[in-house]
Amino acid sequence: MEFEHLRHEIIEMNTIADEMYSQLDVKRGLRNADGSGVLAGLSRISSVVGVLQQNGARVPTDGVLKYRGRAIHDLVKDTNGLSRFEYIIFLLLTGRVPSKDEMHQLQQFLSHHRSLTREFTDHLIRALPSKNIMNKLQTVVSALYTQDGRPETIDPYENFLKSLMILSKLPVIVAYSYLLAYETNPELVVPEPTMNTSEALLYMLRQGKKPTSFESDILDLALLLHAEHGGGNNSSFTTYVVTSSASDIYGTITAALGSLKGPLHGAANKKVMDMMSDIKSHVSNWADRSEVRAYLERIVRKEAYDNSGKIYGLGHAVYTKSDPRAVILKEKAKELAEQVGRSDEFDLYCLIEEEGPQVFQSVKGSDKLIAPNVDFFSGFVYDCLNIPVDIYTPLFAMARTAGWCAHRIEEILSGRRVIRPAYKFVEFESR
């Protein structure tokens, strides 16, 4: 292979010893020593709380997530019968809840802009199919630039409208990209004008078969739970960074998509599903606590599954006692599992939720609190809805774009400085 002789040299010349980071007090990953994020900005969009500060100490607490000051537990219930995700789009982008008239206007706007031209579909999606739908999303969102008469503007109001336009088209891009990559001669249907985002996506994926109200309601809930999660997560911070350079909205969202695509961020629910398939194939009795625990111990000891030592879906960078999104989704996952006859599988998830933290404690000697995160249950919910696994991360992207766009408008108005952290040059020392 060409340049094979450089393999070792490339690794050696680009590896910096761990001790140098501690010696120079470098906040690797923009993280403090306790794992919390370095304070790099201010935001009015959402708050994520997993610990409390008491007498200078970090005290674990049940997780709290608020959008514009409103707890998601309340938002799940209090949308006045309106589509949850559309309601959240308005709340995140404007800072307040919509009136019924404003919701009607919003739904009309999204419906009107949801379609793609035949030429755009043929040239950007049909002619260039990709099995990786996140990669396809990046390509097509970037190309939307060419359809915009004023793509470079950083006017906040115009960016608000462009945000809605992008959000309207994402379900179509996701559905068409998947169908054209994985199906033979699929029917690319156009959603009915009255359909909300969750209904439209399921309708297109199923090539004209309407989902039940229960199905679309659960997906609507999942979109709400994934819509926003603070400014410090990798993709939202990417949004701030790119926006701070005065780049356009299409380049910004494309960059955020690239971040979310990574398996350590948005693709985590796919890893959960893959791990669960492995567990189900190696555990003969899913209800046998001792058998499940024994296999989890093998996973944590790096003797099974992918040998990473991780139980995917357990633990979070911020939350300690609980992830509020997981708590809400678990309740709906139980209801959905009962409807589709998969309660035994749901019970297995619950058993892993109970045993996983104890396994970590016994095998690794760690007393760190580990609770299920939203990824632990989301993949199961999508699978029960017969949504293909290749759509899982794009679904996350569809939802999180609402938060990204809100952060972008905030950065336009309040950032006013190119984000530029420092990296210190260190001399290479031959070993």
Secondary structure as UniProt FT lines:
FT   TURN            2..3
FT   HELIX           4..6
FT   HELIX           7..13
FT   HELIX           18..23
FT   TURN            24..25
FT   HELIX           28..30
FT   TURN            33..34
FT   STRAND          46..54
FT   TURN            55..56
FT   STRAND          57..67
FT   TURN            68..69
FT   STRAND          70..71
FT   HELIX           72..77
FT   TURN            80..81
FT   HELIX           84..94
FT   HELIX           100..113
FT   HELIX           118..121
FT   HELIX           122..126
FT   HELIX           133..143
FT   HELIX           144..147
FT   TURN            151..152
FT   HELIX           156..182
FT   TURN            193..194
FT   HELIX           197..205
FT   TURN            206..207
FT   HELIX           213..226
FT   HELIX           234..244
FT   TURN            245..246
FT   HELIX           249..260
FT   TURN            263..267
FT   HELIX           268..282
FT   TURN            286..287
FT   HELIX           289..300
FT   TURN            301..302
FT   TURN            305..306
FT   TURN            312..313
FT   HELIX           324..340
FT   HELIX           343..364
FT   HELIX           374..384
FT   TURN            385..386
FT   HELIX           389..391
FT   HELIX           392..414
//
